[in-house]
């Protein structure tokens, strides 16, 4: 399960020029990663990650809608222990007016490096465009730490920082992944 958010933060609505405060537990986003190649061996890896959002957020933090999509991450080893990744993604999201759904397309560019034997650091930029009128483009910068508790169990903690008006100003996140 990834994408669990616990928030106590101001949320800026750039279109309406208003600021609201929301606090509580965010939505859950279960994902399943299907490796097509790489992962444990080789200098590159490619996978499919179907996902869906379970509307568990407290009032003011979510839209109470089930949503989902597909990510297709590609990673490559770089010199000096760095890893580079790109991840195109497509989602079906609920419209803001709760009347129907629309397509969201985007992608992420990521750079990571081991900080210790069991902890990696990550920086990432995500751009998202919506196929819905009056929904502006979103840009987000993420920074995170991944703790490799075991070879098959990882914990993530980080913060998303909005770089466009359409994105939340900032949002902390927690994540967990395990392989079986």
N, C-alpha and C positions, 0 to 999 in steps of 0.2 A: 504494500500500500504506500503510495506516495502522495504528496500534495496536501497533507493535513496542515491546516493553518490555525494558529491561535493568535488572535489579534486584539489590540487595544490601540487604535490609531485613528488619526483623522483621515477622511477620504475626501478628495477634492473632485468635484464634478465640474470640469472645465467648461462644458457647454452651458451649464446653468450658473456658473460662477458662484457656487455654494460649497460650503464645507460642512460635512456631517461627521459624527463620531460613532464608530461601531466597535463593539467588543464581544468576544466570545469565540466559540469553536467554529472552524470553517468547514467546507465541504470535504468529503473523502473522494479520492480519485484512485481506484484500483487499476493496475496495469498488468499486462502479461507480456514479457519480452520473449520473442521467438528469434533466436540467433540463426541467421542464414549462413554465416561463416565467421571465423575468428573467435572472439571471446577469450578463450584460454591460450590459443596458439596463433602465431602469425603477427604480422605488423599492422594488419587492418582488420576491422570487424564491421559487419553490417547486420541489422536486425529490423524486425517489425515490432511495434509496440501498440497494439490496440488498447484503448482505455475508455472508461466511462466515469462520469461524475455522479456520485450519490449525493442528493441534496440534503446534507446534514447540518448546514450552516445555521447559526443563530440569525434572528431577524436583523436585517441591515448588512449582513455579510455575504449573502448569496441570493440567487433568484428563484430558489425552490424548484428548479427544473432538473430533470435527468438529461445529461448531455454526453457526447462521446466523440471519438475520433481515432485517428491513426497517426503515429509518428514513425519515421524511418531513419534511425540514427546510423551514421557512418563515422567510425573513429580510425585514426591513424597514429602510430607512434612517431614522434619527432625526436631529433637529437636531444641529448642531455636530460632525458627522463620526462620530457613534456609529451602530452597527448593533445591532439587537435580533433575536434568533431564538428560535424554539421548534421542538422536534423530537420528536414522538411516535415511539416505537420499539417494535418487537415482535421477540422472539427465541425460538427453540426451543433449549433448553439441556439438557445431560445432567444427570440427577438425581445428587445427591451420592453415592448408593449404587451408581451405575453401572448401575442397572436402569431403563431407560426414559428418557424425556425429559419436559420440562414447558415451559409457556409462561411467558415473562417479558415483562411490559409496563411501559412507563415513558415517561419523557420528559425533555427537557433544556430549560433556559431559559438563554440566553446573551446577553452584552453584550460588544461589541468596539469598539475604536477604533484608528486608525492612530497609532503612536508615532513613526514616522519615515516617509520616503517608501516604504521597502521592508519595514517591520516593523509588524505589528499586535499588540496585546495583547488577551487574551480572559479573561473570567471566566465560569464556567458552573456551574450546579447541575443534578445529575442525580438523579432518583428512580426506583427500580426495584422492582417488586412481582413476586413469583413465584407462579404457580398450582401450588404444590407444598406440601404440608403440611410444617410445621416449617422452612420457609425464610423467614426474616424479610425485611422491607422493607429496602432499601439506599439510603442517601443519600450522595452524593459531591460534593465541590466540586473543580472543575478550574480551574487557572490555566495559561495557555500563551502562548507567543510564536509568531507565524507570520512567517517570512522569505519574501518574494516574490522568489525568486532571479530568475525571469523572469515574464512575464505568465501563463504556463501551467505553471510549476513552483514549488511551495511546499514549505517544510520547516517542521515543527512540533516544538516541544520544550515540555514542561510537566510538571506534577505533579498527580496525583489525590490528594485528601485525603479520607479517609473521615470522615463525620460521624455515622454510626450504627455500632453494634457489628458488624453483618453485613458492613460494607465493610472492605477492607484499610485499615490505618492510613494508609499513603501509598504511592504507586507512581509513579516517574518514567516518562515515555513519550516516544517519538520517533515522528514520522510524516512521510510524504512524499506529495504528491499532484501529479499532472500531468494536463494536459488535452490531448487530441489531437483 
